[in-house]
Amino acid sequence: MRTALLQSSGRPGSTAANLKALDEAAGRAAAAGARLLAAPEMFLTGYAIGDEIGRLAEPADGDCADAVADTAARHGLAVLYGYPERAGDTVYNSAQLISADGARLANYRKTHLFGCFEHDHFTPGERQVVQAELDGVRVGILICYDVEFPENVRAHALAGTDLLVVPTAQMHPFQFVAESMIPVRAFENQMYVAYVNRVGREGEFEFVGLSVLAGPDGVARARAGRGEDLVLADVDPAFVAASREANPYLKDRRPGLYGSLV
């Protein structure tokens, strides 16, 4: 399954501009044979937009979700995007997966909030593993800081995730996560990990780009630089199965020894 990563910060504060950018990227990705386009954390609104988060937040089935569904259906590929989700008086930092026919497949709420900014504007989600089937690939979702907790990724491995998609807003000076941690997470958990980042300055933050799709062998199949980009790589479920057969990490676990971890 060819997967495209849209490395961009769009236009913070303008959902209309960001929906247009997502539609344009979907067209380019589909023309290159992609079956899935992933966009960064909070792509629809911008990340460092302060109280505008609450104003622009929408339900998972809101107008923006309908617009993304239209984009996915017109271009014939699935789309995963980050956005602020409103549920009553609560706002979550969420990511939603829309199928190639415009159906809402999965919605994930970030469980591990980073820093005062996120704690001030979001409520953490409570569901660790969210998955959906896409072209024979079991796709899981985490958001940014979530992937830095090994327990989260291991939970996905044990639940059979083949491709873990991680919309992110990774900022300076933590670029080692994209450069080093993501390939290790992919290897130690025997899955593909797609880590798709924002770029450039936004408010008090400087996003570092460096989006990467790493395979279960720990090898990066695609890497972006520091600017806006659209990078593509193939996800092969047969290679995941063969890698899990050859690598004993998951089979050799001894859960009975790990009780003290929780």
C-alpha positions as a printed Julia matrix, in Angstrom:
262×3 Matrix{Float64}:
   0.0     0.0    0.0
   1.67    3.15  -1.19
   1.58    5.75   1.58
   2.13    9.49   1.19
   3.26   11.79   4.0
   2.33   15.46   3.66
   4.98   17.45   5.54
   3.44   20.89   5.94
   2.06   23.34   8.49
  -0.53   24.65   6.06
  -1.9    28.05   7.05
  -2.46   28.23  10.82
  -5.9    29.59  11.66
  -7.5    28.89   8.25
  -9.36   25.62   7.87
 -10.39   26.62   4.35
  -6.78   27.04   3.23
  -5.74   23.81   4.9
  -8.57   21.83   3.36
  -7.52   23.19  -0.03
  -3.89   22.21   0.62
  -4.99   18.73   1.7
  -7.07   18.35  -1.47
  -4.14   19.42  -3.66
  -1.8    16.99  -1.87
  -4.37   14.19  -2.24
  -4.41   14.77  -5.99
  -0.62   14.57  -6.22
  -0.49   11.51  -3.96
  -3.18    9.67  -5.89
  -1.42   10.44  -9.18
   1.7     8.8   -7.72
  -0.28    5.66  -6.83
  -0.8     6.32  -3.13
  -3.68    4.63  -1.34
  -3.22    6.6    1.89
  -2.32   10.24   2.53
  -1.31   11.22   6.07
  -1.16   14.84   7.26
   0.41   16.22  10.47
  -0.98   16.83  13.94
  -3.61   19.61  14.04
  -3.23   20.13  10.28
  -6.75   21.41   9.7
  -6.42   24.4   12.03
  -2.77   24.91  12.9
  -1.12   23.94  16.16
   0.1    27.09  17.95
  -3.1    29.1   17.58
  -3.97   29.55  21.27
  -7.64   30.03  22.09
  -8.53   29.71  18.4
  -8.28   25.97  19.04
 -11.55   26.05  20.94
 -13.27   28.22  18.35
 -12.19   26.07  15.38
 -12.71   22.69  17.04
 -15.38   20.53  15.38
 -17.05   17.18  16.04
 -15.63   14.1   14.33
 -18.58   14.26  11.91
 -18.45   18.03  11.39
 -18.16   20.12   8.26
 -14.39   19.66   7.96
 -14.76   15.89   8.2
 -17.32   16.06   5.39
 -14.89   18.12   3.29
 -12.08   15.62   3.86
 -14.44   12.76   2.98
 -15.22   14.52  -0.3
 -11.5    14.92  -1.0
 -10.84   11.24  -0.27
 -13.69   10.04  -2.47
 -12.86   12.33  -5.42
  -9.21   11.29  -5.45
  -9.78    7.64  -4.54
  -7.44    7.35  -1.55
  -7.77    7.25   2.23
  -6.83   10.36   4.21
  -5.62   10.59   7.81
  -5.45   14.09   9.3
  -5.0    15.83  12.64
  -7.59   18.27  14.01
  -9.07   19.62  17.28
 -12.16   17.54  18.06
 -15.04   19.0   20.01
 -17.26   16.66  22.03
 -19.67   18.8   24.0
 -17.58   21.14  26.15
 -14.46   18.96  25.77
 -11.75   19.44  23.16
  -9.37   16.63  22.16
  -6.23   16.62  20.03
  -7.44   14.05  17.51
  -6.64   12.31  14.25
  -9.23   10.8   11.93
  -8.93    8.24   9.14
 -11.31    8.58   6.18
 -11.58    5.76   3.63
 -11.2     6.12  -0.13
 -14.98    6.06  -0.48
 -15.44    8.81   2.1
 -16.41    6.69   5.12
 -15.08    7.57   8.59
 -13.0     4.52   9.6
 -11.31    5.53  12.86
 -10.9     8.49  15.2
  -8.12    8.65  17.8
  -7.71   11.1   20.69
  -4.16   11.85  21.86
  -3.59   10.14  25.19
  -0.29   11.76  26.28
  -0.37   15.55  26.17
   2.93   17.43  25.86
   3.73   20.56  27.83
   1.64   23.35  29.31
   0.25   24.41  25.92
  -1.5    21.1   25.28
  -2.61   20.63  28.88
  -4.19   24.1   28.78
  -6.19   23.42  25.6
  -6.95   19.69  25.43
  -8.32   16.79  27.43
  -6.36   13.53  27.04
  -8.03   10.58  25.36
  -8.45    7.28  27.17
  -8.31    4.69  24.37
  -4.8     3.44  23.67
  -5.3     1.34  20.53
  -7.44    2.54  17.64
  -7.2     0.61  14.35
  -8.85    0.18  10.98
  -8.35   -2.16   8.0
  -7.19   -0.5    4.8
  -6.31   -2.46   1.64
  -5.35   -5.52   3.69
  -3.2    -3.46   6.08
  -4.13   -3.01   9.73
  -3.58    0.7   10.36
  -3.17    2.09  13.87
  -3.01    5.71  15.01
  -0.99    7.57  17.63
  -0.23   11.3   17.83
   3.24   12.82  18.33
   4.27   12.46  22.02
   2.29    9.2   22.28
   4.9     7.35  20.2
   7.67    8.28  22.65
   6.11    5.97  25.25
   7.18    2.42  24.33
   4.1     0.96  26.0
   1.85    2.62  23.43
   3.66    1.2   20.43
   3.99   -2.24  22.01
   0.24   -2.28  22.65
  -0.26   -1.72  18.92
   2.2    -4.49  18.09
   0.34   -6.93  20.32
  -2.95   -5.85  18.7
  -1.55   -6.66  15.25
  -0.98   -3.19  13.83
   0.95   -3.39  10.54
   1.27    0.34   9.91
   1.29    2.84  12.75
   0.57    6.37  11.48
   1.73    9.18  13.77
   0.69   12.73  12.87
   3.09   14.94  14.8
   4.11   18.49  15.68
   7.73   17.63  16.5
   9.72   20.69  17.49
  13.33   21.73  18.01
  15.42   20.42  19.81
  13.79   16.97  19.75
  14.61   16.0   16.16
  16.33   12.83  17.39
  12.84   11.33  17.67
  12.38   11.42  13.9
  16.0    10.63  13.15
  16.6     7.78  15.59
  13.64    6.78  17.74
  11.08    6.1   15.0
  13.19    3.49  13.13
  13.9     1.8   16.47
  10.2     1.78  17.38
   9.45    0.16  14.03
  12.13   -2.5   14.52
  11.44   -3.38  18.14
   7.71   -3.7   17.46
   7.9    -5.27  13.99
   5.7    -2.83  12.09
   5.88    0.12   9.73
   5.78    3.52  11.44
   4.85    6.64   9.47
   5.76    9.83  11.33
   4.49   12.96   9.57
   5.5    16.36  10.87
   4.87   20.09  10.61
   7.58   22.5    9.42
   8.86   25.97  10.22
   8.06   28.5   12.92
   4.6    28.74  14.43
   4.08   30.87  17.52
   6.7    29.93  20.09
   7.55   26.65  18.35
   9.93   25.67  15.56
   8.83   22.46  13.86
  11.67   20.41  12.41
  10.09   18.41   9.57
  12.12   15.21   9.03
   9.01   13.09   8.42
   9.88    9.42   8.0
   8.31    6.09   7.13
  10.35    3.27   8.67
   9.93   -0.47   8.1
   9.95   -3.4   10.56
  13.63   -3.91   9.71
  14.38   -0.43  11.09
  15.21    0.95   7.65
  13.72    4.29   6.57
  11.76    3.81   3.34
  11.23    7.56   2.91
  12.57   10.67   4.63
  11.73   14.33   4.2
  14.02   17.26   4.87
  13.25   20.48   6.73
  10.91   22.09   4.19
   7.43   21.41   2.87
   7.34   18.06   1.09
   5.27   15.09  -0.01
   7.16   11.81   0.34
   5.94    8.32  -0.57
   6.86    4.76   0.32
   5.26    1.34   0.05
   3.91   -0.65   3.0
   3.99   -4.4    2.36
   2.0    -6.6    4.8
   3.78   -9.69   3.48
   7.11   -8.16   4.5
   5.68   -7.44   7.96
   4.64  -11.1    8.32
   8.04  -12.36   7.16
   9.87   -9.95   9.44
   7.79  -11.03  12.45
   8.57  -14.64  11.65
  12.31  -13.95  11.48
  12.54  -11.55  14.43
  11.73  -13.17  17.81
  11.11   -9.99  19.83
   7.36  -10.42  20.16
   7.48  -14.2   20.52
  10.23  -14.12  23.17
   8.48  -11.68  25.48
   7.93  -12.83  29.1
   4.95  -10.78  30.31
   5.0   -12.44  33.7
   8.2   -10.56  34.5
   6.83   -7.14  33.6
   4.23   -6.6   36.29
   6.32   -3.99  38.07
   6.14   -1.75  34.99
   2.51   -0.95  35.73
